[in-house]
Amino acid sequence: ASINADKCVSCGMCMVSCPFGAIADKSQIFQLIRAMQSGKEIVAEIAPAFVGQFGKNYTPEMIKSAIIELGFSHVYETAIGADVGAMAEAKHYVEKVNTGELPFLLTSCCPSWSMMAKKLFPETIDNISRELTPMVATARYIKKKHPDAKVVFIGPCAAKKLEASRTSVRSDVDFVITFEELAGMFDAKNLLQEPDGGEVICDATGAGRGYGVAGGVASAIEECIKEYYPDQKVQIEHAEGLSDCKKILMLAKAGRKNGCLIEGMACPGGCVGGAGTNIPIMEATKEVLHFKEQAKDRIPDMSVLEDEESV
């Protein structure tokens, strides 16, 4: 078997599926550790799907404390950027789709989904949201607060490594590691051996945290539209897994999804099913939804759009 570069969307599912473990992505742990040893300030942003990934007995607060113990100066939720994205894409949908300027809108937070649309359905390129992905939006937020720091994205996604390195959009992300790689760093330092307290995580809203599961992106945008544009109608669709993503793009191309906001997630279950995760999809989904319910606010405030314009 071989990888067809013309069709590859860098989702990482081949790494999970190969029975011989013959496929691997490039790890940046060595470069990250060297940067930490050099004394540079390193700030982490962690994807919403992190809850439950390191054991049932370990709360988000414990995970944050353990990351700080590794040598990171601060830890932010990537869901901050998801909050910004939800509001921005809600505005985009109302202004572009509901006015008839665009037939439909494709979300942009999953790089593999966007890559599939661009490679296999180039006719849909103009329909892909131009909003920053949560990873990039959060990185820019961090760089504003810590201009001299290096930013590390910690998540479940193999495709984020490619996204961080692309030159078409400034990512402001210096390193990307997966939950699996972070677990290795915890083991090396004997961290998370015993459940302990930790600093409370309260950066993001429930809408942003919901981005970690399939359907969560479209749902967050829908909630924002209903709250801030109550006179506007919205139709949402979502697809998860490459096969379903391809099908929905074919339908959109054929004019069968006009008027829709379409969320696509390359991995089954969404981000919780990414190649760099540690636990089963259903278990991870349950944990993320519980974490979403614990958020102080249900959806972001309209003011986050002002923050987006300044990054």
N, C-alpha and C positions, 0 to 999 in steps of 0.2 A: 504494500500500500504506500501511497505517497500523497503529499499535500499539494493540492492545486492552488498555487498562489493567486491565480486569477479569480478564484471563488472564495478563498479564505477570508474570513471576517475577524480573525484573531480572537474568537470567543473562548478558546481554551478547552472546548468540549472534547477535542481529540486527546488531550492529556488525560482526561478522566476516563475516556472510553477505551483507550489502547490497553489490551490485556497484558502487554509485555512492558509497559512503562517506558516505551521507547521515545516518547515525545516529552520535552520539557521546555519551559520558557526560560528566559534569562533572569536570573536572580540579581537583585541589587543590594542584597544584605551586606556583602563585603564593602561596597562603596559607602553604604550608609554607616556602617560601624567605623570605617576610617574617618568619615566626617565627624562622627561623634567623638572619636578619640582626639581629633585635632582641636577640640575645644569650641567649635562653632555652635551657635545656638540652633537647635533642631526642634521644630514644632511639628506635631502630628495632627492630622485630621483623619478621623475614623468613620468609615461608612456605616449607615444605619443597620446593616445586617450583622453587626458585630455581636449583638446581644445573644448569649447562649453559646457562642462559638468556642468558649474556653472552659465549659463545664457548667452544669446547672446551679452549682453552689456559688458561682461567682457573679456578683452583680455588676452593672455597668460602672458603678463607682469604684469597685475593686479593680476592674480592668484599667480604668483611667489611672488609678494610683500605681498600678504595676508598670504602665507605660512610662509614667514619670520616673519611677525607680530605675528604668532602663537608661535614663539620661536625657529624655525629652524635656524641654522646658515647659511646654503647654500641650494640652490635648483639646481639640475642637471637634464637634460633630460635623461631619460632611452634610448632615441634614440642614445645616444653616444655609448652604448653597442650594439645597433642594427647595427650601422655603422661598428663596429668591426666584428660582426657576418656576415654581408653581404659579407665583403671582405674575411673572413676566409672560409665561405661556398662556395664562388666562387672558391677559390683555391682548396678546398676539392673536389668539383665536377670535376674540370679540371683534378686533379691528380688521382682521384679514379674511377669516372664513365667514363670519356672519354678515359681512358686507359684500360677499361674493367675489372678493379679489383673489382668494385662493379656494379651490374646491374642497380641500381638506388640509389638516395639519398633522404632521408626524412629529412626535416627541423626539428629543435629541439626547436624552441623558445616557442612553446605552450606546456606546461607540460601535459595537458590533452590529446593532440594528441599523444605525445610520450608515455604516459601511456597506451593509447588504443592500440597502436602498440605492446607494450611489453606484455600486458595482453592477447589480443585477437589474435595477429599475431606474436608470438615469433620468427618465422622464419625471420622476418624483422629487428630484433634487430641490427644486424651488419650494416644495411643500415641507421640507424638513425645517424644524424650528431653528432659528439662528441664536437662540438664547444659550448662554454659557451652561455647560454641564455642572452638576453640583460640585464635582471635584475641583473644577477650575474656578468656579465662583467662590468657593470656600478658600482656596489657595490665595486668591487675590485679596480676600477679606483679611486673611492672616498676614499677608505681605504688607498690608496697610498698617496693621498693628505692630508687626515685627519686621521692619524693612530689611534688616540684615540677616534674618534667619533663613535656614534651609527648611523647606516644607516637604513632609513625607505623607503620602496618602497610604492609608492602611485599609484594605478592603478585600472583597471576595473575587475580584475581577482580574483576569489575565489581560483583557483588552485595554485596561487603564494604563498598562505599561507602555503600550503603543501610543495611546492618546497623550500621555505626558511628554513623549519625545517628539511629537509632530511639530512642524514649524509653521503650519498654516494658521494656527491659533496659539498665542502665548499661553502656556498652561500655568506657569508659576509653580509647578510641582517639580521638585528636584529628585525625589526618589519615590518609587512605588513598591510596596511589599504586600503580600497577601496575609490573610488571617493565619494560614498554615505556616508561613514564614515567621510571623510574629510569635506564634506558639513555640516555635523552635528557639527564638530569642529568650522567651520566658523560661524555657527548660534549661537553657545554657546558664542563666543567671539564678536558677532555683527560685523563681518568682511564682506567685499564685499557688504555693504549696498548701497554704491554709487560708480558708475564707477569713477576710478581715474587712474593716470598714474602708472608707474612702471618700474623696471629695465628690459632692453631688454634681451630676451632669444635668444641666438645664438650659442648654444652648438653643435647642430647636423646638418647633411645634410638632404636633401629631402629624400634620400634613407632610412635613419634610421627612419625618421618621418612617412614614408609610412607603416611601420610595423604595425601600428594601425588598418589598414583595410585589409579585406580579399584580397589576391592576391598581397599585398604590399611586402611581404617577398620575394616571388619568383621573382617579378618584380625587386626588388633592387639587388638581386643576379645576375639576368640576365644582368642588366645594368653594373654591375661591371665586369662580364665576357666579355661583348662586348667591354668595354673600355680597360681593362688591359690584356685580352687574345683574341685579335681580330681574331686570326686564329682558335679559338675553337668554335664549335657549342654547343648550349644549347637548350634543350627542357624543358619547364616548364609546370607544372600542379598545380592546387590548389583545395582544397576542404574546404568547410566551413559547420559547423554543424556536429553533431555526425553521422548522417545517411550517409551523403556524404563522410565523412572521412572513415567510415567503408567500403563503396563501393570501394573507390579508393585503399584502402589497400588490399582488396580482388583481385582487378585487378592487383595490383603490385605483389602480391604473385603468381598470375597465370602467370606472365611473360608478362602481357599486357602493362606494363609501363616501360619497359627496356629503359635505356638511359635518363630517365627523372629526373629532379629535382622536387620533390613533396612537396608542402607546404600544411600543414594541420592546420586548425583552428577549435577548438571544438565548438566555439560559432558562431551562424549565423552572418555574416557580419564581422567576425574577432573580434579583441579585443574591438571594439566599441559596440559589442553586449554582452559584459561580464555581469556577474551577479551583479557587483558592480557599474554599470553605472546609470546615472541620466536622460538621454534623449534618444529619439527614434534612432534606428540604422541609418536610412537614413540621419537624421539631423546631427548625429555625424560624419558619413562618409564624408559629405560635408565639415564640419569644419576641419577635419583632412587633407583632400586633399588640402584645402586652406592654411593651416599651412605648409604643405609640400612645396607648391609653393613659400612660403616666405623665405625658407631656403637660406642661402648665397651660398651654394654649392649644386650641384645636387647629387653627389656621394662622398664617402670618398676617401681620398688619400691612396695610397698603404702603406704609413708609419704607418697606424693604425695597420697593422699586427705586426709591431715591438712592438707596445704598448701592443698588446694581449699577446705576448710571455713573456712580463715582468710582467704580473699580475698572 
